[in-house]
Every structure is written in C-alpha cells, then in structure tokens.
Amino acid sequence: MPLYKTLHPEPGTIIKLWKIEESYNELIKPLDLKDESAKRVEGMKSEIHRQGFLSIRHLLRLVGYTDQDLYYDEFGKPHLTDGKFISISHSYQYTGIIISDQPVGIDIEMKREKIRRIASKFIDYEKHYLDAEEDRYVDRLTTIWCIKESLYKLFAQPGLSFKAHTLVIPFELADGTTRSWIDYSGRKIPFDARFFDIDGFKCAFVTSS
C-alpha cells in the first residue's frame, strides 16, 4: 500500500498523500463505492484519472471514512457527512487529502517550465517580488499556483479569480511557509500557507489564520 506521507500540521488537521503504483483493478477491488461513484469512475477515459479517483478513496479509508461519507456540493466542493472539512488533489501519480476541523485547501502540481507561459494569468501582486531570471523561478511560480489553487478550493465561490482576488506574501522556498489572502466581494481573509516538494512536484495547503 503506497501511502507516501502523513502529516499532522496542527491539532485537528491531517494530511495523507498517496503515490499510485497499483493498477485500476488492484485499487478498486477492496472498495465499496456508491453507485454514483462507480458510474463516474467507469466513465473516465484516462487510466491515471481512474487510479487517482480510487486512490483518494483509499486515503479516506486510512482515516476512517468510506466513499459513502464523501459528497460534493453544486460548486464541486467535497464535503464529509460528519461536518469535518476536506480538500482533495490529484496530479499524475500523486494524490492527497487534507481533513480538518476548520476550512482547508490542498493542491499538488508537477513543476514544469510551461508555467512561465501562463504566469500572467494568475499573478498580479506577486510580480513585484518575482524575478523571471531567478534559477528557481518555475519553483516559485508553481508554489504560488498551488497556494492559490488551495485558496480557491477552500473558498469555492463562483467568480473568484486567482489573479484578482488571491495573493501570496513574499516567501523563501526553504522556509516552506508564508501568508496568503483572499480579497473578494468586500472581504479580506488571511490564511496560513505551507508547501513542500515531492519528487518533482510541489504540494501546498492552506488553513485559517
């Protein structure tokens, strides 16, 4: 069972990460899926997406939940039936969940050069402290993207823009932590953001300050 990592960043919050090494058949065999979930995964054309979907259910089992305990609202945000907060991420062979007593968000992304081409679509305030000639510019951009995606998952409101409504305070990659904000519809909400590397990927998560 390739559980990659377990983190307890603070009381009442747990993160579990999975590295997909099993086949679809190996992953689905021990699971009891709702009819809705079974139809959804069977309809996925991509094998890695199917494996990711199922590995999330394995992560849920490790913290005492089943597929029956997970549901999605009209905005596609996941929820747990016991009222705890959950966020989910999947990128290629890695999947992750964060479960907490407070609102949370998590994201995993592969670090790729092509993020340079879309930087202008998601950074605004951040361009004042970024240097495109820096050796670790792609790493910094990926970190910012992961934090903003985590904020988006946590807030889950229609119309929220990465560029216009989220910002990430200057940070050092070695520190693994920074502050972030959602500035939306007259509300300015601070969040703690933490991040780390996973074999060519970046993982970030946000929690209420």
PyMOL commands that set and color helices and strands:
alter all, ss='L'
color gray80, all
select helices_A, chain A and resi 24-28+35-42+47-62+67-69+115-122+125-128+137-155+162-165
alter helices_A, ss='H'
color red, helices_A
select strands_A, chain A and resi 3-10+13-19+70-72+78-80+85-91+94-100+104-110+166-168+177-184+187-198+201-208
alter strands_A, ss='S'
color yellow, strands_A
deselect
rebuild
show_as cartoon
